Amino acid sequence: MNKQLTCQDLTLGYDGKTVLGGVTFEVNAGDYLCIVGENGSGKSTLMKTLLRLKTPMSGKISGGEGLKANEIGYLPQQTVVQKDFPASVREVVRSGCLNRRGLRPYYTRAEKQLAEENMQKLGIDKIAKRCYRELSGGQQQRTLLARALCATRKILLLDEPAAGLDPQATADMYALIADLNQSGTSIIMVSHDVAAFLKYATHVLHVGEQKMLFFGTKADYLTSDVGEKYAGGENNAE
């Protein structure tokens, strides 16, 4: 298997205080990993660490296939400020190329083409000129997902991607993410949506009470003690 990301015995925290410890897992090409756990269990801290926004207190993160920190596309939870962002859909999507643009004051033809392709892929090319703040929640999430795809096609890191969406937009968003995964993009998703991760995940990382409680395949998770307690056991699997 082609390993893309390996985390070995990570300890995470702030100001010398441990938030999460003993975290060991890996992501192979094409995996769909869901990170689950109760509120305050350290999921957000882990996400920031994977994005290299925080340094682990101990342990090691390594990327395979030449993966660089800026090659992980990120779809964060939206804030009120982000929802009111006064830019066009096309401008938001193109901004996903900023890391590779460096100090250049313009986008290359290839970067512009990449943005157009990702807008088409996510069905928002017809609204490319519309202002982001005027879109529905589902359209905004599609726009941010297209932006994340402009950063990388290897790994997408998603933080509650369907939060605040209506049921139809939620179903559409998960279907889009599944299609991207089937096309070869690895997915790492933080989610409280048990039904979603039971349907789509290939692997599960469960954290809680300052430590990693489980990492493995979804099938093994559903027969584990923590999986049966959290997800209701294998009878809920689809």
Backbone torsions as a table, in degrees:
resi	resn	phi	psi	omega
1	MET	NA	148.7	179.3
2	ASN	-89.5	102.6	179.3
3	LYS	-73.7	131.3	178.1
4	GLN	-105.8	-31.2	-176.4
5	LEU	-149.0	131.5	177.9
6	THR	-131.1	128.4	176.1
7	CYS	-117.1	125.9	-175.0
8	GLN	-119.5	113.6	172.6
9	ASP	48.3	52.1	-179.2
10	LEU	-74.7	138.4	167.1
11	THR	-119.4	125.7	-174.6
12	LEU	-120.5	148.1	178.6
13	GLY	177.1	-173.4	-179.2
14	TYR	-131.1	137.8	173.3
15	ASP	50.1	40.5	178.0
16	GLY	80.0	-1.2	179.7
17	LYS	-100.1	123.1	-177.8
18	THR	-73.2	129.9	175.3
19	VAL	-101.6	-36.6	-176.9
20	LEU	-152.7	135.6	-178.2
21	GLY	-138.0	165.1	175.9
22	GLY	68.9	29.1	-174.5
23	VAL	-89.5	116.4	178.5
24	THR	-135.6	120.7	176.6
25	PHE	-161.7	170.5	177.5
26	GLU	-142.2	156.0	177.5
27	VAL	-123.4	122.5	176.3
28	ASN	-99.6	159.8	-179.8
29	ALA	-54.8	128.8	177.9
30	GLY	88.6	-1.8	178.2
31	ASP	-69.7	155.4	172.0
32	TYR	-127.2	94.4	-175.4
33	LEU	-98.2	125.8	173.9
34	CYS	-105.5	130.7	176.5
35	ILE	-101.1	119.4	-175.1
36	VAL	-126.8	165.0	179.7
37	GLY	153.3	167.6	-178.7
38	GLU	-70.6	163.9	174.7
39	ASN	-58.4	138.2	179.5
40	GLY	81.4	9.8	-177.3
41	SER	-85.5	-4.6	176.8
42	GLY	107.2	7.8	-177.9
43	LYS	-62.2	-44.4	-179.0
44	SER	-65.3	-39.3	177.8
45	THR	-63.8	-39.5	177.8
46	LEU	-63.6	-42.5	179.0
47	MET	-59.2	-46.4	-179.4
48	LYS	-62.8	-34.2	179.5
49	THR	-70.5	-40.9	178.1
50	LEU	-63.6	-31.1	178.8
51	LEU	-84.2	1.6	-179.0
52	ARG	65.0	23.5	174.5
53	LEU	-84.4	-19.3	174.2
54	LYS	-130.8	150.3	176.9
55	THR	-100.4	132.1	178.8
56	PRO	-64.6	147.9	177.2
57	MET	-66.4	-33.5	173.7
58	SER	-159.4	168.4	-177.1
59	GLY	96.7	-178.0	-172.3
60	LYS	-140.5	139.5	171.9
61	ILE	-117.4	126.8	178.5
62	SER	-133.2	146.7	-179.9
63	GLY	-109.7	136.9	175.4
64	GLY	-95.5	176.2	178.7
65	GLU	53.1	29.8	179.6
66	GLY	68.5	21.9	-177.4
67	LEU	-66.6	129.2	177.1
68	LYS	-105.8	160.8	-177.8
69	ALA	-57.8	-37.6	-177.4
70	ASN	-84.0	10.2	177.2
71	GLU	-104.5	13.2	173.4
72	ILE	-101.7	112.8	177.3
73	GLY	-72.7	142.2	-172.7
74	TYR	-129.8	126.5	173.2
75	LEU	-114.3	100.3	-176.7
76	PRO	-80.9	168.8	167.7
77	GLN	-66.7	139.8	-178.5
78	GLN	-78.7	144.2	172.0
79	THR	-105.0	168.3	178.4
80	VAL	-59.7	-39.5	-179.8
81	VAL	-62.8	-44.5	-179.8
82	GLN	-62.3	-38.5	-178.6
83	LYS	-66.1	-20.5	-177.5
84	ASP	-105.0	21.1	-175.2
85	PHE	-68.1	123.4	-173.7
86	PRO	-88.0	64.3	178.4
87	ALA	-138.0	162.7	178.6
88	SER	-77.9	161.8	176.7
89	VAL	-56.6	-45.2	-178.4
90	ARG	-61.2	-41.6	179.8
91	GLU	-64.5	-40.6	179.4
92	VAL	-64.7	-45.8	-178.1
93	VAL	-64.2	-44.6	179.9
94	ARG	-61.4	-30.0	-178.0
95	SER	-63.2	-14.5	174.3
96	GLY	-65.4	-16.1	179.7
97	CYS	-90.1	3.0	-173.2
98	LEU	-59.5	-39.1	-178.3
99	ASN	-60.9	-41.6	-178.5
100	ARG	-79.2	-19.3	-178.4
101	ARG	-71.8	-30.2	179.3
102	GLY	63.7	-130.0	-177.3
103	LEU	-91.7	0.5	178.1
104	ARG	-64.1	135.7	-177.7
105	PRO	-84.3	8.6	-176.2
106	TYR	-147.8	162.4	174.9
107	TYR	-90.0	143.7	176.4
108	THR	-75.9	166.7	177.4
109	ARG	-60.1	-38.6	-179.5
110	ALA	-65.4	-38.8	179.0
111	GLU	-67.4	-40.9	177.3
112	LYS	-63.6	-40.1	179.3
113	GLN	-66.1	-38.6	177.9
114	LEU	-60.9	-42.5	178.7
115	ALA	-62.4	-42.2	179.5
116	GLU	-64.0	-41.5	-179.8
117	GLU	-63.7	-40.6	-179.3
118	ASN	-71.4	-33.7	175.2
119	MET	-65.6	-40.6	177.0
120	GLN	-64.4	-42.7	-178.4
121	LYS	-60.0	-35.0	-177.5
122	LEU	-101.4	9.4	172.6
123	GLY	71.0	29.7	-179.7
124	ILE	-120.8	12.1	-179.0
125	ASP	-65.1	-28.4	-179.0
126	LYS	-75.4	-14.3	-179.8
127	ILE	-115.5	23.8	-174.8
128	ALA	-59.4	-30.0	-176.5
129	LYS	-91.6	-7.6	-178.0
130	ARG	-73.0	153.0	178.7
131	CYS	-74.6	133.2	-176.9
132	TYR	-55.3	-39.6	-174.7
133	ARG	-68.6	-17.7	-178.2
134	GLU	-88.9	-3.6	-175.0
135	LEU	-82.2	161.5	171.6
136	SER	-72.2	166.7	179.4
137	GLY	-58.9	-41.3	-179.9
138	GLY	-65.4	-40.7	178.3
139	GLN	-66.7	-36.9	176.9
140	GLN	-63.5	-42.6	179.9
141	GLN	-66.0	-37.7	175.6
142	ARG	-62.5	-39.4	178.9
143	THR	-63.4	-45.0	-180.0
144	LEU	-68.4	-31.6	177.1
145	LEU	-69.1	-40.6	175.9
146	ALA	-62.7	-38.1	176.8
147	ARG	-61.9	-44.4	179.3
148	ALA	-62.6	-36.4	178.9
149	LEU	-67.1	-26.8	176.8
150	CYS	-69.4	-23.9	178.9
151	ALA	-77.8	-35.9	-178.8
152	THR	-167.5	155.0	171.9
153	ARG	-112.4	4.8	-176.5
154	LYS	-87.1	-57.4	-177.4
155	ILE	-133.7	133.0	172.3
156	LEU	-113.3	129.1	178.3
157	LEU	-107.2	116.2	-171.5
158	LEU	-119.6	128.3	-179.3
159	ASP	-109.3	103.2	-179.1
160	GLU	46.3	62.1	-172.0
161	PRO	-64.3	-19.6	-178.8
162	ALA	-106.2	9.5	-177.9
163	ALA	-60.1	128.9	176.5
164	GLY	82.7	-0.6	-179.7
165	LEU	-89.3	153.0	176.2
166	ASP	-73.7	166.6	-174.1
167	PRO	-54.9	-42.0	-179.2
168	GLN	-68.2	-43.7	178.8
169	ALA	-65.0	-34.7	176.8
170	THR	-63.2	-47.8	179.3
171	ALA	-61.5	-41.5	179.4
172	ASP	-63.7	-41.7	-178.7
173	MET	-63.9	-46.4	179.3
174	TYR	-64.1	-35.8	178.1
175	ALA	-65.6	-40.2	177.5
176	LEU	-62.4	-44.6	-180.0
177	ILE	-63.2	-40.7	178.3
178	ALA	-63.1	-39.8	178.0
179	ASP	-63.3	-41.9	178.3
180	LEU	-62.5	-40.9	178.1
181	ASN	-63.2	-43.3	178.7
182	GLN	-64.4	-24.9	179.6
183	SER	-85.2	0.2	174.0
184	GLY	113.3	-1.5	178.2
185	THR	-85.8	127.9	177.0
186	SER	-76.8	141.7	-176.7
187	ILE	-118.3	132.1	168.1
188	ILE	-121.5	115.8	-173.1
189	MET	-128.8	126.9	169.3
190	VAL	-87.4	128.0	-177.3
191	SER	-154.6	142.6	170.5
192	HIS	-96.4	-2.2	-176.4
193	ASP	-82.7	93.7	-176.1
194	VAL	-60.1	-43.3	-178.9
195	ALA	-59.7	-38.7	-178.4
196	ALA	-67.3	-47.0	-176.7
197	PHE	-73.7	-26.2	174.9
198	LEU	-67.6	-31.4	-178.3
199	LYS	-80.7	-40.9	-167.9
200	TYR	-107.3	-29.1	-171.3
201	ALA	-66.4	146.1	167.9
202	THR	-98.8	-29.8	-179.2
203	HIS	-137.2	156.8	-178.3
204	VAL	-132.6	135.4	170.5
205	LEU	-117.3	115.9	-178.6
206	HIS	-110.7	125.0	179.8
207	VAL	-122.4	154.1	178.9
208	GLY	177.0	151.6	176.7
209	GLU	50.0	49.3	173.8
210	GLN	67.2	18.3	178.0
211	LYS	-154.3	162.7	174.2
212	MET	-78.1	129.6	-178.3
213	LEU	-100.3	-26.3	-179.7
214	PHE	-164.5	142.0	163.6
215	PHE	-142.7	131.7	177.6
216	GLY	168.8	-166.3	-180.0
217	THR	-70.8	160.1	178.0
218	LYS	-61.5	-39.8	-179.4
219	ALA	-60.6	-43.9	179.2
220	ASP	-68.8	-36.0	179.2
221	TYR	-60.7	-42.9	-175.2
222	LEU	-68.6	-18.0	176.7
223	THR	-102.9	0.9	177.9
224	SER	-83.7	161.8	179.3
225	ASP	-60.4	-45.6	-177.9
226	VAL	-69.1	-36.5	179.9
227	GLY	-68.0	-41.1	179.1
228	GLU	-65.4	-35.3	-179.9
229	LYS	-73.5	-42.4	-173.9
230	TYR	-82.6	-42.0	-172.2
231	ALA	-107.1	-1.6	177.0
232	GLY	85.0	10.2	175.4
233	GLY	85.0	177.1	-172.7
234	GLU	-68.6	-16.5	-179.8
235	ASN	-67.5	-15.4	178.5
236	ASN	-89.8	-7.5	-177.0
237	ALA	-70.2	149.5	176.7
238	GLU	-108.6	NA	NA
